[in-house]
Amino acid sequence: MVREFEITGTATAPDAPSILRFVRSRRPTETSPIALAFDDLGPVGSDLWNILVRELRGLAVYLLGSTRQEDHLALISNQSDTDVIHVQLDAALAQSLWEKAVVCRGDELDALARAIRAIGGPPARASTS
C-alpha cells in the first residue's frame, strides 16, 4: 500500500531537509512506498522538486507533480528521471476530473490517480527514481 502525502504549495527549497527527514523516518520500502504529490509546480516549487528527486533517488518514493505544459521543460532539471504525461484539458475533461476528485475528497491523491487512469493516463505507479 502506498502512503501518500501532499507537499503544500508554499513549500520551497529551504523546506527540503525537513521533508527529507520526514520521508526517511517513514522508512519507505517496495512493499510500503511513499508518494509525494505536488500541485502546480512553478518556478519556486521546481527547486524543491529537483532537490527531492536527487536526494530520494534509489528509495521507494514516488513524486507526482503537475505543471503547465510550457513550464515543465524549463523547471525540471533531470528529466531522464521523470516521466511526463501530456494531458489536453478541455472543459468536459476538467469537469470530469473535478467531479471525481470531489467525490473522494478524503483521499485526493487516490482520486486524482483514478481520474488520470480513467482518461488513459499512466499506470497506478510511476517511478521517478
C-alpha positions in Angstrom: 0.0 0.0 0.0 1.3 3.4 -1.0 1.5 6.0 1.8 0.5 9.3 0.2 1.4 12.8 1.3 0.8 16.2 -0.3 3.5 18.8 -0.4 1.9 22.2 0.3 2.1 24.8 -2.4 4.0 27.1 -0.1 6.9 24.7 0.3 10.2 25.8 -1.1 13.8 24.6 -1.4 14.7 25.5 2.2 12.0 23.1 3.4 13.8 20.1 1.7 15.7 19.0 4.8 12.5 18.7 6.9 10.7 16.9 4.1 13.6 14.5 3.6 13.8 13.8 7.3 10.1 13.1 7.4 10.2 10.8 4.4 13.3 8.9 5.6 11.8 8.5 9.1 8.8 6.6 7.4 11.3 4.1 6.0 9.8 3.6 2.6 10.2 0.1 1.1 9.0 -1.5 -2.1 6.1 -3.1 -0.2 5.3 0.2 1.6 6.4 3.0 -0.7 5.7 6.7 -0.3 4.1 9.0 -2.8 4.6 12.8 -2.6 2.2 14.9 -4.6 2.9 18.5 -5.8 0.2 20.6 -7.4 1.2 23.3 -9.9 4.9 23.2 -9.8 6.1 26.7 -10.6 9.5 28.3 -10.5 9.6 28.3 -6.7 8.4 24.7 -6.3 10.6 23.3 -9.0 13.7 23.9 -7.0 12.2 21.7 -4.2 11.1 19.1 -6.7 14.6 18.9 -8.2 16.2 18.5 -4.7 13.8 15.8 -3.7 14.3 13.9 -6.9 18.0 14.0 -6.4 18.1 13.2 -2.7 15.4 10.4 -2.8 16.8 8.6 -5.8 17.0 4.9 -5.0 14.3 4.9 -2.3 10.8 3.6 -2.7 9.5 7.1 -3.1 7.3 8.4 -6.0 6.8 12.0 -6.9 3.7 13.1 -8.7 3.5 16.7 -9.8 1.5 18.9 -12.1 2.9 21.8 -14.1 1.9 23.8 -17.1 2.9 22.4 -20.4 5.1 25.4 -21.3 6.9 25.4 -17.9 7.9 21.7 -17.4 10.9 21.7 -19.7 12.5 24.7 -18.0 11.6 23.7 -14.4 12.6 20.0 -14.2 16.4 19.8 -14.2 16.8 16.0 -14.5 14.2 14.9 -17.0 15.7 11.5 -17.5 14.3 10.6 -14.1 10.9 12.0 -14.8 8.0 10.5 -16.8 6.0 13.3 -18.4 2.4 12.7 -19.3 0.8 15.3 -21.5 -2.9 15.9 -21.0 -5.1 18.0 -23.2 -7.6 19.6 -20.9 -10.9 20.8 -22.3 -14.0 21.9 -20.4 -15.5 18.4 -20.3 -12.3 16.7 -19.0 -11.8 19.4 -16.4 -15.4 19.0 -15.2 -15.0 15.2 -15.1 -11.7 15.4 -13.1 -13.3 17.9 -10.7 -16.3 15.7 -10.1 -14.2 12.6 -9.5 -11.9 14.4 -7.1 -14.9 15.9 -5.1 -16.5 12.5 -4.7 -13.4 11.2 -2.9 -12.4 14.4 -1.0 -10.8 12.4 1.8 -8.3 10.8 -0.5 -7.5 13.4 -3.2 -4.3 11.7 -4.5 -6.1 8.4 -5.0 -9.0 10.3 -6.7 -6.5 12.1 -9.0 -4.8 8.8 -9.8 -8.1 7.1 -10.7 -9.2 10.1 -12.8 -5.9 10.1 -14.7 -6.2 6.3 -15.3 -9.8 6.7 -16.4 -8.6 9.0 -19.3 -5.9 6.6 -20.3 -3.1 8.1 -18.3 -0.2 6.3 -16.5 -0.4 3.1 -14.6 -1.1 3.1 -10.9 2.5 3.8 -10.0 5.1 5.8 -12.0 8.7 5.9 -10.7 10.9 8.9 -10.7 13.9 7.1 -9.3 
